[in-house]
Amino acid sequence: MDTQKLRQRILDLAIRGKLLPQDPNDEPASVLLDRIRAEKERLIAEGKLKRPKAKKSTDKSHYQNFTPPFDIPESWQWVRLGDYVINRDGERVPIASTIRSKQSNKIYDYYGAAGAIDKVDNYIFDERLLLIGEDGANLLSRTKDNAFFADGKYWVNNHAHVLDSSDKFLLEFVALYINTIPLDDYITGSAQPKLSQDNLNNIHLPIPPIEEQRRILTMIESLMSIICEIRESKQQLSQSIALTKSKILDLAMQGKLVPQDPADEPAAEMLRRVNPKAKIITDNPHSWNIPNTWTWCQLGDIFQHNTGKALNSSNRDGIEYEYITTSNVYWNRFELDDLKKMPFKKNELEKCTVRHGDLLVCEGGDVGRAAIWNLDRNIMIQNHLHRLRPIANEIHIPLYYHVFRHYKDKDLIGGKGIALQGFSSKSLHQLAIPLPPYNEQKRIVAKIEELYSVLDQIEASLQS
């Protein structure tokens, strides 16, 4: 379930009057708007509110050429934002940061385009008002709500519009609408986006009857609470899946994921057979134990390994081939868009060619990140990648992809020292790794893949 899409769908239905059924007993929105116009005329007559420029009265003439963007219920009304609310932008006062930094009694929020950005020692407003960002990247990125409420005592600078109403509740649906619709048509500038007061006032709102507004907002609050719980549950489940995968690797590296088979050739005997010069490590190099049929060994005793060719603009001899480097290698996958080429001499081809089944490990960048090259085409490697090939068929490559993943999770590679210096060929060669019997290697990988497949299906369902 995509909770973000669900949230947006609920809001879209709400502003169109499709979230809840209409009640024929509700007072129509037209009556509400008549009261608002009458109240504004009264405030203007008493000198408490200035009449907007180029308007003789708060009449309905503006709507004669207005084309609604979508249909609304008969009991609703379209209204120009400037006619629905009271704009108090004239009371805003910016305070330079140099002045704010010298204030000593900073206890009041100082609001800008996307919320409170500082504290100051005084306040302008002492009531709940609706603020709408006037400029800044958030107008387009929408990483935060562009309409938000301020309450209590606070100060507002000239980067947020200040909206009021004779009935504060009416501001709630305004905030809902502004945060639901795209504002692109009302914004000028792209490098420095701006929502001017004139453009803000000219936004048209669909206004429900006031009682329906209350029902809509109550329903949205309930639904958003449920969506929040779903999102948190999904995040917790996703974290649990990651922890479960890590635990599976823990068990695999300790020989506890699948049972041992006494008929299997012990790993130490197998190692002596495939590499008589191999060094069997008798002291436990890590914090966990392994079964008696396993052995510890150096990675370089069971894998041939080398890095690729250094990129050198002065070396232009050879035939150009596409190559990959650390930026192309991710955990068991490759990003192969926009591959580059460099020349390789004939005597460099064998060392630098990757073929199907090779294990690649990052020497730099995200040190230790690994992937198996399972593509049917060959490719070349740059010098910040290690290419690993087993010295014998008794070494099951997929297991050692999981070994690198486990070591990376446990910070056994890619620590501060290695990360700064790169994962050198010597460090790779001497890396102590567990070696199970060959048949057990295959059983371990099969079990990991079986369990991971179930977990991946669960995780995929969270995104659908």
C-alpha positions in Angstrom: 0.0 0.0 0.0 1.4 3.4 -1.1 0.3 5.5 1.9 1.4 8.8 0.2 -0.9 8.1 -2.8 -3.7 7.0 -0.5 -3.3 10.3 1.4 -3.4 12.3 -1.8 -6.5 10.4 -3.0 -8.4 11.1 0.2 -7.6 14.8 0.0 -8.6 15.0 -3.7 -11.9 13.4 -2.9 -12.4 15.8 0.1 -12.0 19.0 -2.0 -14.4 17.7 -4.6 -17.2 16.9 -2.2 -16.8 13.1 -2.9 -15.4 12.0 0.5 -18.7 12.1 2.3 -22.4 12.4 1.2 -24.0 15.8 1.4 -26.7 16.5 3.9 -29.7 18.4 2.4 -30.4 19.9 5.8 -27.1 21.8 5.7 -27.2 25.6 5.2 -25.8 26.1 1.6 -22.4 27.6 1.2 -23.9 30.6 -0.6 -25.5 31.7 2.7 -22.1 31.4 4.4 -20.4 33.5 1.7 -23.1 36.2 2.0 -22.4 36.4 5.7 -18.7 36.7 5.0 -19.2 39.5 2.5 -21.6 41.4 4.8 -19.0 41.1 7.7 -16.2 42.4 5.4 -18.4 45.4 4.4 -19.1 46.1 8.0 -15.3 46.0 8.9 -14.5 48.3 6.0 -17.2 50.8 7.0 -15.8 50.8 10.5 -12.3 51.4 9.2 -11.0 48.1 10.6 -10.3 46.7 7.2 -9.1 48.3 3.9 -11.0 47.6 0.8 -8.9 45.7 -1.8 -7.6 47.9 -4.6 -9.7 48.1 -7.8 -12.8 46.8 -6.1 -15.9 48.9 -5.4 -17.4 46.3 -3.1 -17.0 42.7 -2.1 -19.4 41.6 -4.9 -19.5 38.5 -7.2 -18.5 40.2 -10.4 -15.1 38.4 -10.5 -16.7 35.0 -11.0 -18.4 35.8 -14.3 -15.4 34.7 -16.4 -14.2 32.0 -14.0 -14.1 28.4 -15.3 -14.2 25.8 -12.5 -11.4 23.3 -12.7 -13.7 20.5 -11.5 -17.3 19.9 -10.6 -18.6 20.4 -7.0 -21.9 19.6 -5.2 -24.8 22.0 -5.7 -24.6 23.1 -2.1 -21.0 24.2 -2.5 -19.7 27.5 -3.9 -16.6 28.6 -5.7 -15.1 31.7 -4.1 -12.0 33.7 -4.7 -9.6 33.3 -1.7 -9.2 37.1 -1.3 -13.0 37.4 -0.9 -13.1 34.5 1.6 -10.4 35.5 4.1 -8.8 38.6 5.6 -5.3 39.2 4.5 -3.0 40.6 7.2 0.3 40.8 5.2 0.6 44.5 6.1 1.3 43.6 9.7 4.4 41.5 8.9 7.8 42.8 9.8 11.1 41.1 8.8 14.0 41.2 11.4 17.5 40.8 10.0 19.5 37.8 11.3 22.2 40.2 12.6 19.6 41.8 14.8 18.0 38.5 15.9 21.4 37.1 16.8 21.9 39.9 19.3 18.6 39.5 21.1 18.8 38.0 24.6 15.2 37.0 25.5 14.4 34.9 22.5 11.2 33.1 23.5 8.8 33.7 20.6 8.7 31.8 17.4 9.8 33.7 14.3 8.0 32.4 11.2 9.2 32.3 7.6 8.0 30.7 4.4 8.1 27.1 5.6 7.6 27.4 9.3 9.3 28.7 12.4 13.0 29.5 11.6 14.2 31.2 14.8 13.2 32.7 18.2 12.9 36.4 18.9 12.3 38.6 21.9 8.9 40.0 21.0 5.8 39.1 19.0 3.3 40.7 16.5 0.4 38.2 16.7 -1.3 36.5 19.6 -3.9 34.3 18.0 -4.3 31.4 15.7 -3.8 32.4 12.1 -3.1 30.6 8.8 0.3 31.2 7.2 1.1 30.4 3.6 4.6 30.4 2.2 5.2 33.3 -0.2 8.5 32.2 -1.7 11.2 29.6 -1.6 11.8 26.1 -3.1 9.1 24.5 -0.9 6.4 26.1 -3.1 7.4 23.7 -5.8 9.0 20.8 -4.0 6.2 20.5 -1.4 8.4 18.7 1.1 6.4 20.5 3.7 2.9 21.9 3.8 2.8 25.3 2.2 -0.1 26.3 4.4 0.3 25.9 8.1 -1.0 27.4 11.4 0.7 29.5 13.9 -0.8 29.9 17.4 0.0 31.8 20.6 2.4 34.6 20.6 4.7 34.8 17.5 6.4 37.0 14.9 6.0 36.6 11.1 8.5 37.9 8.5 7.7 39.0 4.9 8.2 35.5 3.5 4.8 34.1 4.7 1.3 35.4 3.9 -0.9 35.9 7.0 -4.6 35.0 6.6 -7.4 35.6 9.1 -11.1 35.2 9.2 -14.0 36.3 11.4 -14.5 32.6 12.1 -11.1 31.0 12.6 -12.6 27.6 11.7 -13.1 28.7 8.1 -9.3 28.8 7.7 -9.0 25.0 8.2 -10.6 24.1 4.8 -8.4 26.8 3.2 -5.3 25.1 4.5 -6.6 21.7 3.3 -7.2 23.0 -0.2 -3.9 24.9 -0.5 -2.0 21.8 0.6 -3.9 19.5 -1.8 -3.8 21.4 -5.1 -0.7 22.1 -7.3 0.2 25.8 -7.0 2.3 26.0 -10.2 -0.2 28.2 -12.1 0.0 30.8 -9.4 3.8 30.8 -8.9 6.2 33.1 -10.7 9.9 32.4 -11.2 11.6 29.0 -11.1 15.0 29.9 -9.6 13.3 31.9 -6.9 9.6 30.8 -6.9 7.2 33.3 -5.5 3.5 33.3 -4.7 2.5 36.9 -4.7 -0.4 38.4 -2.7 -2.3 39.1 -5.9 -1.9 35.5 -7.1 -2.8 34.1 -3.7 -6.0 36.2 -3.6 -6.9 34.9 -7.1 -6.9 31.3 -6.1 -10.4 29.9 -6.3 -11.6 27.7 -3.5 -14.6 25.3 -3.5 -16.4 26.0 -0.3 -18.7 23.4 1.3 -21.5 24.3 3.8 -19.8 25.0 7.2 -21.3 21.9 8.8 -20.0 19.7 5.9 -16.6 21.4 6.4 -16.6 20.1 10.0 -17.5 16.6 8.9 -14.9 16.5 6.2 -12.1 17.7 8.5 -13.1 15.3 11.2 -13.1 12.4 8.7 -9.7 13.4 7.3 -8.2 13.6 10.8 -9.4 10.1 11.5 -8.2 8.7 8.1 -4.8 10.4 8.4 -4.3 8.9 11.8 -5.0 5.5 10.4 -2.6 6.2 7.5 0.1 7.3 9.9 -0.3 4.1 11.8 -0.1 2.1 8.6 3.1 4.0 7.6 4.7 3.4 10.9 3.8 -0.3 10.8 5.3 -0.5 7.3 8.5 1.1 8.5 8.7 -1.2 11.5 8.0 -4.2 9.3 10.6 -3.1 6.8 13.1 -2.7 9.6 12.1 -6.1 10.9 12.7 -7.6 7.5 16.2 -6.1 7.3 17.0 -7.4 10.8 15.6 -10.8 9.9 17.9 -11.0 6.8 20.8 -10.0 9.0 19.9 -12.7 11.5 19.7 -15.3 8.7 23.3 -14.4 7.7 24.4 -14.6 11.3 23.1 -18.2 11.5 24.5 -19.0 8.1 28.0 -17.9 9.1 27.9 -19.9 12.3 26.7 -23.1 10.6 23.3 -23.0 12.2 21.1 -22.3 9.2 21.2 -25.9 7.8 22.2 -29.1 9.5 25.7 -30.6 8.9 25.9 -33.9 7.0 28.6 -36.3 8.4 29.0 -37.7 4.9 30.3 -34.4 3.6 34.1 -34.1 3.1 35.5 -31.9 5.9 36.4 -28.5 4.7 40.0 -28.7 5.9 40.6 -31.9 3.9 39.0 -30.3 0.9 41.1 -27.2 1.2 44.4 -29.3 1.4 43.2 -31.2 -1.7 42.5 -28.1 -3.9 45.3 -26.0 -2.6 48.1 -27.8 -0.7 49.8 -24.5 0.0 46.7 -23.0 1.7 47.1 -21.7 5.3 44.5 -23.3 7.6 43.7 -20.8 10.4 43.5 -22.6 13.7 42.8 -19.6 16.0 39.3 -18.2 15.7 39.8 -14.8 14.0 36.2 -13.6 14.7 33.7 -13.5 17.5 31.6 -16.5 16.4 32.3 -20.2 16.3 32.0 -22.5 13.4 31.2 -26.3 13.2 34.1 -28.8 13.4 33.6 -29.8 9.8 34.3 -26.2 8.7 37.6 -24.4 8.7 38.9 -20.8 8.7 41.2 -19.8 5.8 42.5 -16.8 4.0 40.3 -15.6 1.1 43.4 -15.5 -1.2 43.8 -19.3 -0.6 40.5 -20.2 -2.3 40.1 -17.3 -4.8 42.3 -15.8 -7.5 41.9 -12.1 -7.3 43.1 -8.9 -9.0 42.1 -5.4 -9.7 41.6 -3.8 -13.1 43.3 -1.1 -15.0 43.9 2.4 -13.7 42.3 5.2 -15.8 45.1 7.2 -17.3 44.5 9.8 -20.0 48.1 9.5 -21.2 47.8 5.8 -21.9 46.1 5.6 -25.3 47.5 2.3 -26.6 45.2 -0.7 -27.2 41.6 -1.3 -28.2 38.8 0.6 -26.5 36.4 -1.5 -24.4 33.6 -0.6 -22.1 34.5 -0.9 -18.4 32.8 -0.7 -15.0 34.0 0.8 -11.7 32.6 1.1 -8.2 29.8 3.4 -9.3 28.4 0.6 -11.4 28.4 -2.1 -8.6 25.7 -2.4 -6.0 24.7 -5.2 -3.8 24.2 -8.1 -6.3 23.2 -5.8 -9.1 24.8 -3.5 -11.6 23.9 -0.1 -13.0 25.2 -0.1 -16.6 23.7 3.1 -18.0 26.1 5.4 -19.7 29.2 3.1 -19.7 32.5 4.7 -20.6 35.4 3.2 -22.6 39.2 3.2 -22.2 41.9 1.4 -24.2 43.3 -2.0 -23.1 46.4 -3.6 -24.5 46.3 -7.3 -25.5 48.4 -8.3 -22.4 45.9 -6.6 -20.1 42.8 -8.3 -21.4 42.9 -11.5 -19.3 43.6 -9.6 -16.1 40.8 -7.0 -16.7 38.0 -9.1 -18.2 35.0 -10.0 -16.2 33.1 -13.1 -17.3 29.9 -14.8 -16.1 30.1 -15.9 -12.5 32.9 -13.6 -11.4 32.5 -12.0 -8.0 33.3 -8.3 -8.0 34.2 -6.4 -4.8 34.6 -2.7 -4.4 38.2 -1.7 -3.5 37.2 2.0 -3.1 34.0 3.9 -2.6 31.6 1.8 -0.5 34.4 -0.6 0.4 33.5 -4.3 0.3 30.2 -3.9 -1.6 29.9 -6.9 -3.9 28.0 -8.4 -6.8 28.2 -11.5 -9.0 28.5 -10.8 -12.7 25.7 -13.0 -14.1 25.4 -11.4 -17.5 26.2 -13.4 -20.6 28.5 -10.6 -21.9 32.0 -9.9 -20.8 33.1 -6.5 -19.6 36.3 -4.9 -18.4 37.1 -3.5 -14.9 38.9 -0.4 -13.6 41.4 -0.6 -10.8 39.0 0.2 -8.0 37.3 -3.2 -8.4 38.5 -6.6 -7.3 37.7 -9.6 -9.5 37.4 -12.9 -7.6 37.4 -16.3 -9.2 37.5 -19.6 -7.2 40.5 -21.8 -7.6 38.4 -24.9 -7.8 34.8 -26.0 -8.4 34.5 -26.8 -4.7 34.2 -23.1 -3.9 30.5 -22.0 -4.3 30.7 -18.3 -5.3 27.2 -17.3 -4.2 28.1 -18.2 -0.6 30.9 -15.7 -0.6 28.7 -12.9 -1.9 26.8 -13.4 1.3 30.0 -13.5 3.3 30.9 -10.1 2.0 27.4 -8.8 2.8 27.6 -10.2 6.3 31.1 -8.8 6.9 29.9 -5.4 5.7 26.9 -5.5 8.0 29.1 -6.3 10.9 31.8 -3.7 10.0 34.4 -6.4 9.5 35.4 -4.6 6.3 35.0 -1.0 5.3 35.9 0.3 8.7 37.5 3.7 9.1 41.1 2.5 8.4 40.1 0.5 5.3 37.7 3.1 4.0 40.4 5.8 4.1 43.1 3.6 2.4 40.9 1.5 0.2 40.4 -2.3 0.4 43.9 -3.3 -0.8 44.7 -6.6 -2.6 46.8 -7.6 0.5 43.9 -6.9 2.9 41.6 -8.9 0.6 44.0 -11.8 0.3 44.5 -12.0 4.1 40.8 -11.7 5.0 39.8 -14.6 7.2 36.7 -16.3 6.0 34.8 -19.5 7.0 34.9 -22.4 4.6 32.2 -25.1 4.9 32.2 -28.4 3.1 31.2 -28.0 -0.5 27.8 -29.6 -0.4 26.9 -27.6 2.7 27.9 -24.4 0.9 25.2 -25.1 -1.6 22.7 -26.0 1.0 23.3 -22.8 2.9 22.9 -20.6 -0.2 19.7 -22.5 -1.2 18.2 -21.9 2.3 19.3 -18.2 2.3 17.6 -17.7 -1.1 14.5 -19.5 0.0 14.1 -17.4 3.1 15.0 -14.1 1.3 12.4 -14.8 -1.4 9.7 -14.9 1.2 10.9 -11.7 2.9 11.3 -9.9 -0.5 7.7 -10.8 -1.3 6.5 -9.3 2.0 8.6 -6.2 1.4 7.3 -5.8 -2.2 3.7 -6.0 -0.9 4.4 -3.0 1.3 5.1 -0.9 -1.8 2.1 -2.0 -3.8 
